[in-house]
Amino acid sequence: MPTPQKDLPTSSTEQTPEADSSGVSRRKFLGGLGGAAAAAMASGVLGAAALEPAAQAAAAAGLASEAHPPSPANLRRKACWGVRKNMADYWFDQGLVAHPVNGDEARYGSKIGNYSKSMRHNAFGEVDPDDYDSLLKAIASGKAADYDAMSLAPGARKQTNPQCGLAFDMEGADSQGVAVPPPPALASKEIAGEMVELYWMSLLRDTNFLDYGSSPAAAEAVADLNAFGADFKGPKRNGKVTIQTLFRDIAPGIGVGPYISQFMWLNTPFGVEYVERKMWTLAAGSDHMQNFGEWLAVQTGTVPGTQHFLGQRRYVVNGRDLAAWVHVDVLFQAYFNACLILISPPDSSDIGGRARSRPPGTRSGRSTAACGPRRSAAASRCSSTRTRGATTASCTRASSTPRCSTASSPTTVRASCCR
């Protein structure tokens, strides 16, 4: 565990001590990731403001040691060195962090509970020991040559950026200086609950989010997850999974309002352009890995079958659409879109001067707010991964345009439509 945090060397700003991660579930960690990210950002900003005295002290020291007054460029150079050094010292002084594991790697000689995609596997889906050892060797050495020499199945797809965790960040804490709670063990009831939840997501992937309340399958999913009792760690109301909490996350506010965030729907300003949020999605029935043979092929790094697309663009309306969205999104796309939407003035009169150019069908500089409180798009990125779909607006059924559109543009969605 990390040592008690110390005050920043030259700052009067107090830091909140790092919390003990023992007893913190993986789901709680993921749900609170937004706050953690905000704290990390705050610490980065702190270096420029709260550490200003450190920069001044470094510059003063330089002045005393030079025969002639330093140039502004040299003052800046010394100030920069002082800021970076003090922040580096601060993070170094936090000490080492323990990285807990769930014990599956030591528990199962077959490594069946561990990652092994693109490696050779036997007919039971158990990884080849030599291939797995080549992965462990690369992880232990951190050498690019060992990653390049990893043993994979013939014709398998390559690993995606396996060395990213070896990079050094120049701001904030080092990536390996932050602990992540371990996933539930393979034989635990908690992981069984998560698997059941994922299977129900799959069965309901073509059900419109607005139809969950009238869907017999959704009601059966709720009952099935409630059968796990306290072993299911997903969001609940009064200790029970409900239609309103189904497939959501535990972060604050995510259980409020319709399932999809308005940040997944509103046209997104990008410079002088507006990006329409209709997406190219998959057709119902374009399903994969529904038998053991296909699963095993994916484990060995091949892609069986083909995808079948809908043939037209539409707004996100169901789990299949969300899965298609996260399959090819840029890593920070959802958050960046939300940021661009939020910083755009809602009306030209708010910023003074001449009216801005408006996209067709909107009353003002951007589409009006859609159906519910604004929440981070991060929580609505995916129903097929560990982050849940979440919070606010979704004003559509199976059609490709919002049913509550009141202007020529289908994206002019007003808050009254979801009353």
Secondary structure, 3 states (H helix, E strand, C coil): CCCCCCCCCCCCCCCCCCCCCCCCCHHHHHHCHHHHHHHHHHHHHHHHHCCHHHHHHHHHHHHHHCCCCCCHHHHHHHHHHHHHHHHHHHHHCCCCCCCCCCCHHHHCCCCCCCCCCCCCECCCCCECHHHHHHHHHHHHHCCHHHHHCCCCCCCCCCCCCCCHHHCCCCCCCCHHHCCCCCCCCCCCHHHHHHHHHHHHHHHCCCCCHHHHHHCHHHHHHHHHHHCCHHHCCCCCECCECCCCCCCCCCCCCCCCCCCCCHHHCCCEEECCEEECCCEEEECCCCCCCCCHHHHHHHHCCCCCCCCCEEEEEECCCCHHHHHHHHHHCCCCHHHHHHHHHHHCCCCHHHCCCCCCCCCCCCCCCCCCCCCCCCCCHHHHCCCCCCCCCCCCCCCCCCCCCCCCCCCCCCCCCCHHHHC
